[in-house]
Amino acid sequence: MMESRRKFLTILLASGLPIGFVNSSAQSQGGGGTQPSPKPVQKDEDTDEPRIDSRAMLEANQKDIKKSVERLFHLASELKAEVEKTDSVQVLSVPMLKKAEEIEKLAKSIRSRAIG
């Protein structure tokens, strides 16, 4: 049995198998104790990375949302006034369509900021 193992190992080494694989397989077969498990990475609290104040960031986000909502209300009011001035039978003008697109983009950005 030892001769067959020796032949197997010489064939593996001759074929160019990395020696590290052979060493690890010999240890896993019970040659020498258990392999130590890797230690979990611990994060030090004394890192040099600047911490972001989440409270300040949330307050700034809330202010941006309020400004955007005010802008959205203003644009929607302007669009409503323009629609009331025009005849509903006529086709909407290009500036009205652009204003509607701007309102839509602003509403989507408010939604995305409100979600997170």
Backbone as CSV, one residue per row, in Angstrom:
resi,resn,N_x,N_y,N_z,CA_x,CA_y,CA_z,C_x,C_y,C_z
1,MET,0.819,-1.186,0.000,0.000,0.000,0.000,0.865,1.253,0.000
2,MET,1.978,1.237,0.734,2.875,2.394,0.749,3.481,2.627,-0.625
3,GLU,3.746,1.542,-1.351,4.339,1.690,-2.677,3.347,2.356,-3.631
4,SER,2.078,2.030,-3.517,1.087,2.639,-4.407,0.933,4.130,-4.110
5,ARG,1.036,4.482,-2.838,0.972,5.902,-2.486,2.189,6.644,-3.021
6,ARG,3.344,6.029,-2.887,4.565,6.660,-3.381,4.502,6.851,-4.888
7,LYS,4.017,5.841,-5.595,3.895,5.948,-7.043,2.914,7.077,-7.414
8,PHE,1.822,7.123,-6.675,0.818,8.156,-6.939,1.413,9.547,-6.731
9,LEU,2.128,9.723,-5.631,2.720,11.027,-5.340,3.801,11.398,-6.344
10,THR,4.618,10.445,-6.757,5.656,10.762,-7.742,5.033,11.138,-9.083
11,ILE,3.937,10.495,-9.429,3.254,10.833,-10.683,2.672,12.251,-10.589
12,LEU,2.083,12.568,-9.430,1.525,13.906,-9.252,2.604,14.974,-9.319
13,LEU,3.728,14.716,-8.645,4.811,15.692,-8.657,5.419,15.829,-10.043
14,ALA,5.512,14.745,-10.732,6.079,14.783,-12.076,5.149,15.515,-13.050
15,SER,3.864,15.437,-12.788,2.925,16.087,-13.695,2.854,17.593,-13.473
16,GLY,3.482,18.095,-12.402,3.531,19.542,-12.185,2.484,20.045,-11.208
17,LEU,1.910,19.178,-10.393,0.939,19.596,-9.401,1.628,20.446,-8.344
18,PRO,1.068,21.545,-7.948,1.710,22.393,-6.945,1.920,21.652,-5.623
19,ILE,3.062,21.914,-5.029,3.419,21.233,-3.799,2.494,21.663,-2.661
20,GLY,2.013,22.854,-2.669,1.113,23.317,-1.623,-0.146,22.480,-1.537
21,PHE,-0.662,22.027,-2.675,-1.848,21.177,-2.673,-1.535,19.837,-2.042
22,VAL,-0.358,19.283,-2.335,0.032,17.995,-1.768,0.188,18.113,-0.258
23,ASN,0.805,19.201,0.221,0.977,19.388,1.650,-0.359,19.536,2.366
24,SER,-1.274,20.283,1.775,-2.566,20.476,2.431,-3.378,19.196,2.431
25,SER,-3.258,18.381,1.383,-3.998,17.123,1.362,-3.407,16.138,2.358
26,ALA,-2.097,16.172,2.584,-1.482,15.278,3.557,-1.915,15.661,4.970
27,GLN,-2.066,16.949,5.258,-2.508,17.379,6.575,-3.972,17.049,6.806
28,SER,-4.786,17.126,5.774,-6.204,16.859,5.941,-6.500,15.382,6.130
29,GLN,-5.560,14.495,5.790,-5.764,13.062,5.968,-5.440,12.611,7.382
30,GLY,-5.164,13.503,8.272,-4.945,13.133,9.660,-3.484,13.127,10.030
31,GLY,-2.632,13.680,9.241,-1.205,13.677,9.505,-0.840,14.536,10.691
32,GLY,-1.479,15.592,10.918,-1.061,16.417,12.028,-2.163,17.285,12.579
33,GLY,-3.003,16.919,13.394,-3.952,17.764,14.114,-4.931,18.491,13.209
34,THR,-5.726,19.314,13.832,-6.728,20.049,13.069,-6.158,21.376,12.603
35,GLN,-6.661,21.816,11.509,-6.220,23.080,10.945,-6.963,24.207,11.659
36,PRO,-6.261,25.254,12.092,-6.942,26.333,12.810,-7.903,27.063,11.882
37,SER,-9.072,27.376,12.412,-10.061,28.087,11.603,-9.643,29.549,11.471
38,PRO,-9.954,30.168,10.341,-9.569,31.576,10.163,-10.323,32.455,11.148
39,LYS,-9.631,33.455,11.664,-10.229,34.367,12.623,-11.088,35.385,11.891
40,PRO,-12.244,35.725,12.453,-13.078,36.739,11.798,-12.391,38.098,11.852
41,VAL,-12.600,38.855,10.820,-11.997,40.184,10.726,-12.734,41.115,11.685
42,GLN,-11.971,41.744,12.559,-12.566,42.676,13.499,-12.267,44.094,13.043
43,LYS,-13.267,44.908,13.108,-13.088,46.299,12.707,-12.754,47.118,13.939
44,ASP,-11.683,47.837,13.844,-11.298,48.707,14.943,-12.111,49.985,14.893
45,GLU,-12.450,50.477,16.053,-13.199,51.724,16.111,-12.287,52.925,15.933
46,ASP,-10.976,52.713,15.986,-10.019,53.803,15.885,-9.487,53.968,14.459
47,THR,-10.313,53.679,13.478,-9.865,53.819,12.095,-9.811,55.288,11.720
48,ASP,-9.034,55.582,10.704,-8.861,56.962,10.256,-9.956,57.416,9.301
49,GLU,-10.897,56.520,8.987,-11.955,56.876,8.058,-12.912,57.861,8.728
50,PRO,-13.300,58.916,8.017,-14.238,59.866,8.613,-15.626,59.232,8.714
51,ARG,-16.257,59.425,9.832,-17.601,58.886,10.024,-18.622,59.902,9.525
52,ILE,-19.634,59.381,8.882,-20.688,60.229,8.368,-21.789,60.275,9.423
53,ASP,-22.158,61.466,9.807,-23.211,61.630,10.801,-24.546,61.363,10.118
54,SER,-25.171,60.255,10.459,-26.401,59.872,9.779,-27.532,60.841,10.085
55,ARG,-27.550,61.384,11.289,-28.609,62.329,11.650,-28.516,63.596,10.794
56,ALA,-27.304,64.112,10.636,-27.117,65.314,9.823,-27.456,65.027,8.361
57,MET,-27.096,63.836,7.903,-27.385,63.474,6.524,-28.898,63.368,6.305
58,LEU,-29.621,62.801,7.280,-31.071,62.692,7.163,-31.737,64.065,7.192
59,GLU,-31.219,64.968,8.034,-31.779,66.317,8.087,-31.564,67.058,6.767
60,ALA,-30.375,66.906,6.192,-30.093,67.546,4.902,-30.983,66.968,3.807
61,ASN,-31.193,65.664,3.859,-32.056,65.011,2.879,-33.491,65.512,3.020
62,GLN,-33.941,65.700,4.259,-35.285,66.200,4.495,-35.441,67.620,3.957
63,LYS,-34.425,68.451,4.141,-34.476,69.823,3.616,-34.555,69.812,2.093
64,ASP,-33.762,68.941,1.465,-33.793,68.839,0.004,-35.168,68.392,-0.478
65,ILE,-35.757,67.447,0.236,-37.080,66.956,-0.158,-38.110,68.077,-0.038
66,LYS,-38.044,68.856,1.043,-38.992,69.963,1.213,-38.852,70.992,0.098
67,LYS,-37.608,71.334,-0.267,-37.395,72.287,-1.365,-37.934,71.735,-2.680
68,SER,-37.702,70.452,-2.898,-38.180,69.832,-4.138,-39.695,69.785,-4.183
69,VAL,-40.332,69.534,-3.053,-41.792,69.494,-3.009,-42.360,70.884,-3.282
70,GLU,-41.731,71.917,-2.733,-42.181,73.287,-3.008,-42.054,73.610,-4.493
71,ARG,-40.938,73.206,-5.079,-40.722,73.424,-6.523,-41.759,72.649,-7.336
72,LEU,-42.040,71.425,-6.907,-43.034,70.601,-7.596,-44.412,71.252,-7.531
73,PHE,-44.770,71.767,-6.380,-46.061,72.444,-6.229,-46.140,73.676,-7.130
74,HIS,-45.049,74.428,-7.179,-45.009,75.638,-8.011,-45.173,75.274,-9.491
75,LEU,-44.435,74.265,-9.938,-44.530,73.848,-11.345,-45.922,73.309,-11.670
76,ALA,-46.489,72.516,-10.758,-47.821,71.961,-10.999,-48.867,73.077,-11.058
77,SER,-48.710,74.078,-10.214,-49.647,75.216,-10.239,-49.537,75.968,-11.555
78,GLU,-48.323,76.197,-12.033,-48.130,76.880,-13.319,-48.746,76.077,-14.459
79,LEU,-48.520,74.768,-14.427,-49.061,73.909,-15.488,-50.588,73.931,-15.453
80,LYS,-51.162,73.905,-14.284,-52.622,73.945,-14.151,-53.172,75.250,-14.712
81,ALA,-52.503,76.341,-14.400,-52.956,77.648,-14.903,-52.874,77.701,-16.429
82,GLU,-51.810,77.151,-16.999,-51.671,77.150,-18.462,-52.733,76.281,-19.115
83,VAL,-53.020,75.133,-18.503,-54.040,74.240,-19.076,-55.411,74.895,-19.019
84,GLU,-55.713,75.611,-17.937,-57.000,76.284,-17.825,-57.136,77.421,-18.838
85,LYS,-56.032,78.042,-19.216,-56.069,79.135,-20.191,-56.335,78.624,-21.602
86,THR,-55.843,77.438,-21.913,-55.974,76.917,-23.276,-57.280,76.149,-23.422
87,ASP,-57.672,75.991,-24.668,-58.875,75.232,-24.982,-58.510,73.751,-24.947
88,SER,-59.349,72.934,-24.329,-59.037,71.509,-24.177,-59.101,70.757,-25.503
89,VAL,-59.716,71.335,-26.500,-59.796,70.703,-27.807,-58.453,70.802,-28.526
90,GLN,-57.702,71.855,-28.246,-56.429,72.057,-28.917,-55.380,71.090,-28.363
91,VAL,-54.349,70.927,-29.147,-53.222,70.088,-28.731,-52.381,70.872,-27.730
92,LEU,-51.819,70.174,-26.748,-50.985,70.843,-25.751,-49.732,71.398,-26.407
93,SER,-49.281,72.541,-25.939,-48.092,73.170,-26.513,-46.827,72.472,-26.015
94,VAL,-45.741,72.709,-26.716,-44.453,72.107,-26.366,-43.974,72.564,-24.988
95,PRO,-44.083,73.859,-24.649,-43.659,74.257,-23.301,-44.449,73.557,-22.187
96,MET,-45.748,73.316,-22.460,-46.551,72.613,-21.460,-46.081,71.168,-21.297
97,LEU,-45.736,70.538,-22.389,-45.247,69.161,-22.319,-43.892,69.089,-21.612
98,LYS,-43.037,70.067,-21.885,-41.732,70.104,-21.213,-41.898,70.318,-19.712
99,LYS,-42.857,71.165,-19.346,-43.118,71.409,-17.931,-43.650,70.135,-17.268
100,ALA,-44.498,69.405,-17.985,-45.035,68.149,-17.447,-43.912,67.118,-17.260
101,GLU,-42.980,67.066,-18.216,-41.832,66.159,-18.083,-40.952,66.551,-16.902
102,GLU,-40.752,67.853,-16.714,-39.954,68.333,-15.585,-40.623,67.973,-14.256
103,ILE,-41.936,68.108,-14.218,-42.682,67.735,-13.011,-42.517,66.239,-12.733
104,GLU,-42.595,65.452,-13.787,-42.449,63.999,-13.633,-41.057,63.633,-13.107
105,LYS,-40.014,64.227,-13.653,-38.647,63.958,-13.199,-38.455,64.368,-11.743
106,LEU,-39.000,65.530,-11.401,-38.879,66.015,-10.033,-39.612,65.099,-9.057
107,ALA,-40.789,64.632,-9.451,-41.554,63.720,-8.593,-40.803,62.395,-8.408
108,LYS,-40.179,61.901,-9.450,-39.409,60.656,-9.331,-38.188,60.831,-8.431
109,SER,-37.534,61.988,-8.541,-36.358,62.219,-7.684,-36.769,62.353,-6.217
110,ILE,-37.919,62.985,-5.967,-38.406,63.091,-4.586,-38.725,61.698,-4.053
111,ARG,-39.354,60.897,-4.879,-39.698,59.532,-4.464,-38.459,58.716,-4.142
112,SER,-37.442,58.802,-4.980,-36.220,58.023,-4.751,-35.492,58.476,-3.494
113,ARG,-35.488,59.793,-3.227,-34.853,60.287,-2.000,-35.652,59.909,-0.762
114,ALA,-36.969,59.884,-0.884,-37.821,59.531,0.266,-37.679,58.050,0.605
115,ILE,-37.495,57.213,-0.404,-37.336,55.775,-0.168,-35.998,55.499,0.485
116,GLY,-34.992,56.174,0.063,-33.680,55.964,0.687,-32.647,55.986,-0.302
